[in-house]
Amino acid sequence: MREKQWATFPITWNYSIWNAGDYMNLDDLFVKAEFRGKKLREALMKEAKNLCQSRNIYLIRWEAQKDNAEAIRFYERLGSKVKIKGIFRGEL
């Protein structure tokens, strides 16, 4: 996990059988309220892209709540597309 005083940026590297390759999973990109509006989200996403390129990985995957309109607009501004896929969990 990558942590900074002003943000969290936890990542894991995974393999997709559907895409036959590795990908980055970004879990909870978060910038503290007092640091928002300084283009830090953009900088973190650029860092994610650079990390992937350094490993010859072409896919970053993350989730956003469907009612988080601000996050969705941000990701769409970056050129990202929503892929609808059901998420299942089994509580034990």
VENLINZI-V968803 format. One record per helix or strand. SS is the DSSP state (a for helix, b for strand). FROM is the first residue (numbers start at 1). LEN is the number of residues. If there is no record, write none. Layout:
ss=SS from=FROM len=LEN
ss=SS from=FROM len=LEN
This chain:
ss=b from=2 len=3
ss=b from=7 len=10
ss=b from=21 len=11
ss=a from=33 len=3
ss=a from=40 len=15
ss=b from=60 len=3
ss=a from=69 len=9
